[in-house]
Amino acid sequence: MVVMDSLQELLGRYNPQEPEEVSALKRYIFEEFGAESSVGLHGETLVITVASASLANTLRLRLPTLQKTAKTKRKIMFRIG
């Protein structure tokens, strides 16, 4: 007899790990600017959400540095929120 795990048991054991690119970008933004950020992967685009427009524009100017930090060639998009 095959016993199937309940959905709650399966989700309870699920331990998602964010991609290294995401954690590297969050760490860089926090270390350089002392600001919290949200970084998500949507398709082939990394979306960085920060609280202020001035921070988003500063990060936009540092786009090559962000790509080196994350070791990625993906497109990076900024969102204010």
C-alpha angles and dihedrals in degrees: 000000000000116000116203120212116241118249090247091055092049094049091045089060094044111109109180118202120202117233116266090246091060096048092045092054093047091049093049093050092048095046096045100038106014089234131132117236140180118225123189136177112227110179105305095338128092110216116202115195118195133172101242138047092223091058091046091052092047090051090048089058089052094050095125090051091049091052091050091047092051092040090227141128092200120124112262120212127188127219129185115217 
